[in-house]
Amino acid sequence: MVVKAVGTPSAKAGGSDIEIARTAVLQPIEQVAAKLDIPPDALYHYGPHIAKLRLPFLDSLANRPDGKLILVTAITPTPAGEGKTTTTVGLGDGLNRIGRRAAICLREPSLGPCFGMKGGAAGGGYAQVVPMENINLHFTGDFHAISTAHNLLSALIDNHIHWGNELGIDARRVTWRRVMDMNDRALRDITVGLGGVGNGFPRQDGFDITVASEVMAIFCLATGLDDLQRRLSKIIIGQTRDRRPVTAADLKAEGSMTALLRDALMPNLVQTLEGNPAFIHGGPFANIAHGCNSVMATKAALKLADYVVTEAGFGADLGAEKFFDIKCRKAGLKPAAAVVVATVRALKMHGGVDKEDLGREDVEAVRRGCDNLGRHLRNVAHFGVPAVVAINRFTKDTDAEIEAVREFCAQFGVEAHVCTHWADGGAGTESLAHKVVSLADHGDAQFRPLYRDEKPLWEKIRTIVRTLYGADDAVADKAIRDRIEQYQKDGYGHFPICMAKTQYSFSTDPSRKGAPINHVVPIREVRLAGGAEFLVVICGEIMTMPGLPRVPAANTINVDSEGRIDGLF
C-alpha cells in the first residue's frame, strides 16, 4: 500500500472506512484458519468469511503450550480519538509482516454505540477486521443469544411470582433487570405487570444495555459449557421476604439459559484486511462492565498463535485494570507486554486545547497532556507488565509534537513508536511490532494483580481509586457501606471489584481531563454478580443503560438500491 495520508478518512486513503473495507478481497475463512493450522472440520460456518470454532476442537488444544499475550490499552479517551482497536488490528498485521505467527482477539461491537455516537468498532482505514458490516451489526447472533438468555431469567422470575411464589421472592427486592442491545434512556426505570391479574404482579423494574448484563460477563469469563452453566446457576436475582438470596438455580433456569448460549459460546473467527486471523467474541463495555473479550477466544488464540494481541476497553484505569484484576486473575493468564495508545491530538485536549484548535502545533499543550499518558504508564507498571507507547499518527501532527511525546516517555524508560497503520496497514506498525516481540521474548513481565483475593472488599475499592485514579479516597453513604460489609460477611470477600465509572476522566467528573488529583470517588450503588464472581461498584453518574445523543448515528444510516449499507462507519 502506498497511501500516506494518516488520520481521519480522506480521499487519498480510499475514502471512508466502509469504502476501504468494500474494496478488500476477502480470503475464504478456511484459508485464514489454515494460517493457525485449524482444520476445515473444526469450523462452523456463517457464510464464506465468518466461522465459529467447534468446542471439541478447542478441547483438543488443552495440552499445547501458550503463546505470548499482549494487551493494547490507551490514554483516557477524548473526542479527538485514540484508535485502540485500530492499533490492535494494525499491530496484529505488523507482527505477521515481520514473520511472526500472530492472531488478534477483539470484542464484538454493541448496536448501542453503532447507532448512537461512537459508531462501529471494527478498526479503521487499512487496519480493519472484515466483513465490517456483518461484524458491526448482527454478526453471528451472539448478542441476541445473550440478551435472550438474560431475559428468559427475567421472565421466569415474574412467572414464578405469578404462579404462587413458592420461593417467597420479595418483589420489592428483585435485583435482576432486563436488557436490550440498544441505548434507550426511557427504559432505565419502568413498571411491569400492569393491566390486571392476568399480567402478573406490578413491580418496579428497568433495563440495562446487554453489554452490562451479568450473563455477558459470565459468557466472557466461562472456560467451557460446564463452567458456563455453573456460573449461570449462581446468579443472584434478589431476595426472599426474610432476606435470603434467590439464585437462578432456585428457579431451575441455568439449563435453558445454557441451551440458548451453547452455539454462541463457540469463538468467532474472521480476518483483517491483510488476511490475518482475528477472533471476535463477547463484548462487555469497560466503563460499566469488565471490558474484555471472552476467555474462550483468548485461550484458543494462545494455543494456536505465538503472539496474541488483545484489547481492553478505554484506558488503563478501566479496561486494563479489569483485564489484569478480573480476566487474568480468573483465567490464569500471564500477559507478556502492554501497548499504550496515544495520539498527539488527544494529548493536546488533555493539555487544555479545544477540539476546534487541534490542527495547530502546540508542543506545550502536548507536554501538559502527557500527564495523562504518564498516569496510564504508571498504572500498567503497577501490574508488573512492561509497556511501549504507540503514537497513532494523524496527518497534522508535527515532528516537534511527536518528539515531545518521545521525550516524556523516555523519563519512564518506555519507548514511543510512531504508527501509521490507518493508512499503511501492518507496514505502519513494523517498528512497534519489533519492540513488542522484544519485550515479550525477554520475559521481563512479572505480572501481579493490584490486590490480593483476601483483601476486604472496601479496601480493594480504595486501592483502585487511590492507586490508579489518583483520588484521595472512595466515599459512600452508610447504606452502601453496610451492604458491602454484608457481602463480606456472606462469603464474597474474595471477589474482585468491577468499577463502573466514566471513561472520560480519572475522576467521576467527565470534564476533568489530564491527571486530576485531590478528588474523591463517590459510590452510588453496588451490585453483587454471583455468577461472574465480582462486585460491581457504580460510581458517580455513570449509567448502565446509555442514552442516544441529540443527533444519533442512526439518522445517517441507510441502505442503497443495491442493498449496501451506507453511513455505518
WOQUI-V837585 format. One record per backbone hydrogen bond with DSSP energy under -1.0 kcal/mol. CO is the residue of the C=O (numbers start at 0). NH is the residue of the N-H. Records with the same first field share a line. If there is no record, write none. Layout:
CO->NH + NH
This chain:
5->394
9->12 + 14
10->13
15->19
16->20
17->21
20->23
27->30 + 31
28->32
29->33
32->35 + 37
33->36
38->41
39->42
41->53
43->51
47->28
49->45
50->268
51->43
53->57
54->58
55->59
57->60
58->61
60->63
67->307
68->335 + 336
69->309
70->338
71->311
72->340
77->80
82->86
83->87
84->88
85->89
86->90
87->91
88->92
89->93
90->94
91->95
92->96
93->97
94->99
95->98
99->101
100->305 + 306
102->308
103->278
104->310
105->280
109->113
110->114
112->118
114->553
115->552
121->128
123->126
126->123
127->272
129->270
130->134
131->135
132->136
133->138
137->140
140->144
141->145
142->146
143->147
144->148
145->149
146->150
147->151
148->152
149->153
150->154
151->155
152->156
153->157
154->158
155->159
156->160
157->161
158->162
159->164
164->167
167->240
169->172
177->207
179->181 + 209
183->186
184->187
186->206
189->204
191->202
195->198
196->199
202->191
204->189
205->177
207->179
208->211
209->212
212->216
213->217
214->218
215->219
216->220
217->221
219->294
223->227
224->228
225->229
226->230
227->231
228->232
231->234
232->248
234->247
236->174 + 175
237->245
238->169
239->242
243->239
245->236
247->252
248->251
252->256
253->257
254->258
255->259
256->260
260->264
262->265
266->52
267->279
268->50
269->277
270->129
271->274
275->271
276->103
277->269
278->105
280->293
281->107
284->290
286->500
290->312
293->297
294->298
295->299
296->300
297->301
298->302
299->303
300->304
301->66
305->67
306->102
307->69
308->104
309->71
312->318
314->319
317->321
318->322
319->323
320->324
321->325 + 326
322->327
325->329
326->330
327->331 + 332
336->70
337->387
338->72
339->389
340->74
341->391
342->346
343->347
344->348
345->349
346->350
347->352
348->351
353->356
354->357
356->359
361->365
362->366
363->367
364->368
365->369
367->370
368->371
369->373
370->374
371->375
372->376
373->377
374->378
375->379
376->380
377->381
379->382 + 384
380->383
382->447
383->445
385->337
387->339
388->416
389->341
390->392 + 418
393->396
397->401
398->402
399->403
400->404
401->405
402->406
403->407
404->408
405->409
407->410
408->411 + 413
409->412
414->388
416->390
418->392
419->423
420->424
421->125
423->426
424->427
425->428
427->419
428->432
429->433
430->434
431->435
432->436
433->437
434->438
435->439
436->440
437->441
451->454
455->459
456->460
457->461
458->462
459->463
460->464
461->465
462->466
463->467 + 468
464->470
472->520
474->522
476->480
477->481
478->482
479->483
480->484
481->485
482->486
483->487
484->488
485->489
486->491
487->490
491->494
495->534
497->536
499->538
508->511
510->512
518->471
520->474
521->539
524->537
526->535
528->532 + 533
533->528
534->497
535->526
536->499
537->523 + 524
538->541
543->208
545->183
551->554
552->555
557->565
559->562
563->559
565->557
